[in-house]
Amino acid sequence: MTAAQTALDVPAAPAAPASRTQTRSADVSPHTRDHRVDAMRGAALLMMCTDHIPQNILNRFTMRNLGFADAAEIFVLLAGYASWLAYGRGFAKRGVKETLRRLAKRCLQLYIAQTLMVIVCVVTIRSWRMWTPVPVDFLEPELAHGTHALWRVLWLDALPSNLNILPLYLVLLASFPLIYALMRISRLLALGLSGALWLLINFDPGINFPNWLDPDGWYFDPLAWQFLFVLGACGAVQASRHGGDLPAYRPLQLLCGGYLFFSCLQAFPWELWHLPVLRPFVMASPDKSVLAPLRLLDVMAIFYLVQSAQITRRWASAKWGQMLAMFGRHSLEVFTVGTVIDLYARLAFTSFGDSWILQILINVIGFFILYVLSRHLDAARQKKKAAAA
């Protein structure tokens, strides 16, 4: 089984009380998969796919309409969580050299996926424009009128719209050895340094990676978003000491629930649904590029409630939870294919209108493609696992 396939294996509660030494060791305790993490990631992938199609009626029901954060925050948080389980434990289990090799292989896979998506998008949009108009916002003018800037895309010096989250993941994963080293010294040290950098970027959003296509830099500023990644990794360590669960503190659960209720009231698109506006405050939407504090609190509250409740563990093991988990187990493939589906859906809606028939057709076909892909990858994974047994 590859590191990508084991990335979401979460320790389960031991059958009998373990010693202090055993409790502190995530590598030697028996473990099974916690489907909550897979299911959350699968839900995030499907919501990102939906959110990237502005004309899609389904994006009215995704989490971006129910709070400050959206699926991107869930994706990055779980990337940090999964990275610790796949590679953080790997340094002690497989050795530094082998784990670094696996990390490099995964980074290469992310880069190849990003490159393929860019090429498919550029070729598709240029070809589509040969027979029908396509709005300029489908592709930056620098890429729409020549290939002279393509090398900048390949060097991640230019990030087109809707193709900017995998580069963020690539940078964060490449920095994981440094994060791991800091966490080995002290998790508080790692969190302190990471949080300080995040706070600095929130005070000065101009500090960012350069983006030739946008003077403001990367849409997802890695120097800010790394804090969410580190929080995910630290969360994996904490959960592994409690059988995959975060400690359930009732006052904290109530506080998180209350915050999410406020977040929902504040972010819900009341006007879109022609409902009375119930927002407690008049305020701008929290900045996504620098992972503004309100967005960070939102995603952390969701994660804590999910990982500290047994009902979510049971739901994730049920039929619908297992379906979402299936998507989550193959996140890179689902995201890559989903992004291409998004492109063709946007082109179809733009060229032929967004009638109900086309809405249903595109959503059904898109979901079916991702479902078949995930089923195929799951079957191949099980076959490989059985052969290795």
Helices and strands as residue ranges (DSSP letters): H 3-6, H 20-24, H 35-51, G 57-61, G 63-65, H 71-83, I 84-88, H 89-94, H 96-128, G 136-138, H 141-144, H 150-154, H 165-174, H 176-185, H 187-203, H 222-240, H 250-267, H 293-307, H 310-317, H 319-328, H 331-352, H 356-388
